[in-house]
Structure formats: structure tokens, C-alpha cells
Amino acid sequence: MVVSDPVVAVLGLGAMGLPMAARLAERFAVTAFDLTAGRRAAAREAGATDRRTAIEAVAGADVVVIAVRSAGQLDAVLFGSEGVAAHLEEGCTVILTSTVGIQAARGASARLAEAGTGLRLVDAPLSGGPVRARAGDLLIVVGAEDAAYAHVEPVLRMLGSTISRVGALPGDGQALKTVNQLLCGVHIAAAAEALALADALGLDQAAALEALGEGAAASFMLANRGPRMLDAYGDDGAEVLSRLDIFVKDLGIVGDAARSAGMAAPVAAAAEQLFLLGAAQGLATEDDSAVIRVVAPTRRT
């Protein structure tokens, strides 16, 4: 059954979950949960009703939005000792917004269907960052069967300006997001290497960035991460908008997917090594633009 104004629970109020909860609260009744009390308070200030546990948050919810960092966290929030799967209302649909990999999404969908009557998962990983999440301007790729998609479409429309339904099964959204993250990770690594080379050749990096942005070498990641790469050398580093360890995770998912498909992905593997080195050097919680400091630890000019 399609509910035009569903009750929505948001589980996970991190960099993406909190602005999504705030956006959804503009139209829907939203309950929200996070392990951190400060994040719950921020959701309350944004118009959501905060709950002290995930189980309390999903009580009466028609739709549950999950925004976690990893497949392990997804498994815990749904099926762990305090997991919500056994407490969901009949017919509830879960929207998985995180990038966790194809098999994790398919496995969660199958277990959810076994956990209760009419429980379904919509695989909807998203891109765009916190600012666009708050504005409802995300890119969302969706894998879902028809009835599940129809049930959550009003919620997705509040969150995304571009929604691409790429398949009829959970896991299909993860598949396309995996391809997307391959390109994004490689483009960030390539931008870092290019700007580091500009510096090594004695060029002004800011001027080089501006010139490159006007020609065939331009890319979204060069334009978006380039200025932050220049900030990465400052005392405070770049503003953290996307943590470096996110691409350690995502490029790991890319590698796993490529191997399972029997395909080599040498460029993605090389980019993954840069992010792994960055994490090993203590940059895991810094902005992913800090990967330039793996290629060139200091600026020459």
C-alpha cells in the first residue's frame, strides 16, 4: 500500500543522516536515532522527534531510512542484539542509503523479508554531500521491486533531485554506486597527482587549477576537491566534507566487486593504495582531498 504522508524513522544521524532527517521533517512526521546524544539533539532542533533507542524510533514507522557507514553497521542496526528488524511494523519498507556493497544489500533484503510480514528493502545509495542532502538535491540510484519503490517514492522525492531507478532488485543500486565510486576515487587520486606535479614543476597550483578547469582535463572532482587540496597543506587542513577513510571503504568495495566479476581494475587498485597509505599515515579522518599529501607531503613552491 502506498502511503502519501508516511511516518519516517531515520537511523544514523551522521554527516548525511542528520541533514536528511531535517529535510524530511519539513513534510513528514520524523523520528530519529543516533548513538550520540548531540546528534539526536540536533535532529530535535531540526524538527524531528528524537528517540533514545533505534527500536523506539521505528515504532509506528511506515518507512525507515538507514544512514550508516558500513555493512557491519547495517547488520547491527537491523539484526544485532538491539536490531530493529524484529520490531518493524507490518508492511514497513527500509531505505538503505549507504554504500555497503552488492552482497550486503542483497543479504539484508533476504533476511528482512524473513523477519516479518511484508518487510522490504529499497536499495538507494546516494551522492551529493551534506549541503545537498539538506536541500533535497541528492543523486540517488535505486534498486527495488515495483511495490517497494512506490511505497517510498514520496520520501525519495524529498531527498533527491535526480533519482535513477537502475534495477528491480536490492543490490542493483549498490552495483551502480560501485561503478560511480570507482570513477570518483580515481578522479580524486588523479587530481591530487596532477596538482602535486604542477607544484613539483614550479607552477602556482591555484593558477594551474584554474587553467585546467577550463579545458579538456576538467572534471567535477578536480573542480570540487582541487581547492580543498590546496587547503590541505594549511595548519588546519581542508574542511572535512568527505572523510578519506570513506574512499578506503568504497574502493575496497570496488575491488571486491571487480574480483567477483572476474575483471581486473588496475587503475582503481592504484587509487585505493593511495587512500590506504593516507589512512596509514594518520589522514583517515581528514578530508579526502588530503590524499595529495600522500603524493607530495609538502608543497615545494
Secondary structure, DSSP 4 states (H G I P E B T S, - for coil): ---SS--EEEE--STTHHHHHHHHTTTS-EEEE-SSHHHHHHHHHTTPEE-SSHHHHHTT-SEEEE--SSHHHHHHHHHSTT-SGGGPPTT-EEEE-S---HHHHHHHHHHHHHHSTT-EEEE--EESHHHHHHHT-EEEEEE--HHHHHHHHHHHHHHEEEEEEEESSTTHHHHHHHHHHHHHHHHHHHHHHHHHHHHHTT--HHHHHHHHTTSTT--HHHHHHHHHHHHTTSTT-S--SSBHHHHHHHHHHHHHHHHHTT---HHHHHHHHHHHHHIIIIITTSBGGGGHHHH-SS---
